[in-house]
Amino acid sequence: MDIAELLAFAFKQNASDLHLSSGLPPLIRVDGDIKRINVDPLDDRTVHNMIYDIMSDKQQKDFEEFLETDFSFELPNIARCWLKALTRKRAMLGSSKEKSVSRNSSKSFCCLSDMMS
């Protein structure tokens, strides 16, 4: 499973948020309610790799230097996500705004990652 699959799943579930946190399975927010995705809990390295896999080298460098960066990610034929990755209290956080390709609507996503580094 990768972040693209999680974002696509969240989009199909009409979720407004996707939360990734070490030690927990991914969570989505649908109509204000937080729901667990039925997968195993994620570890630090998995969440780190999910976020880094969709960042360019420059975005990774900016993140490492400033502890935050903004970037976009496209789910072909589904949506374009605008993400913000940041670090706070030894945790990597990310948020994204998704524009639906097919529905011309916007959704907000938040990806949280507790990365101990």
N, C-alpha and C positions, 0 to 999 in steps of 0.2 A: 504494500500500500504506500502511495506517495501523496504529497500535498495536493496535487492536481486531482487525484481520485477523491480525496476528502472534500475539496472545494466543489467539485462536480456533484458529489452526493449531497452536500449541504444545499447547493442551488436547487437540486431536484426536490428537496424536502421543504423548499420555501423558507430556509433558515435565514435569519438576519445576521448571525454570528457563528463563527467556528472558533473553538477554544482548544488549544493544544497545550497540555501541561504534563511535565514529567511525572510519572507515577500514576497517571490517570488515563483512561481511554479518552479519545477525542469527544468533545461536547459540542452540541449545536443548540442555538436558541431559535425556537419556532414559536411565533405568537407570544413572545415574552417568557416562555417556559424553557428551562435548560433541560436537554435530553442527552443521555449518553449514547454514543454510537456503539453498537455491539461488536467491539473488537478488544483485543488485549490492551492493557495500559501501555503507554509509550515511555521509553526510557530517555534520559538526557541526550544521548548520542542520536537516537532516532529523530527526535524533534529538531535538534541542531541540523542534522542532515536534510530534513524536509525543507527547512527554511533556506539553507545554503544552496540546495540543489536548484532553486529557482532564482537565485541571485547571480548577477554577473560578477566577474572578478572585481570590478570597480565598486559595486555595491557591497561586496564582502569587505573590501578594504575600508570603505567609508564606515561601515558598521563597526569594524574593529577599532578604527581610529576615534570615531565620535560616539560610539555605543548606540547609534541609531542611523537609519537610512530609510528613504522612501523609494519605492520601485513599483513597477507594474508587472503583471503576469497575465497571459492570455490563455484561456481555456478555449481552444479552437471550436468555433460554431456554437459556443455556449455563452461565454462571458469574458470580459476583461476585468481583472482585479487590480485595484490600486492598493498597495500594501505599505505599511510602515512597520519596520522592525526596530525595536529599541531594547535597551537593557536597563533594568531597574532592580535594585536589591539582589544582584547576582542572578537575575532571571531575564531571559530573552523574551521580549514581547513583540507581537506584530499585530497590525491591524490592516484591514483592507476594505476598499470600497469597490463593489463589483457593478459593472454596467452590463446588463443582459444584452447579448447580441440578438437573440430572437424576440425578446419581449420589449426591448427599449425601456426597461425600468432599471432602477438602481437598487442595490442591496448593500448593506454594510456587513463586513465580516471582521471579526477580531480573532486573531490567532495568538494564543498565549503559550509560552514555552518556558518552563523552569529549567534553565540550563546552568548547571553548576560548573564554572570554569575557573 
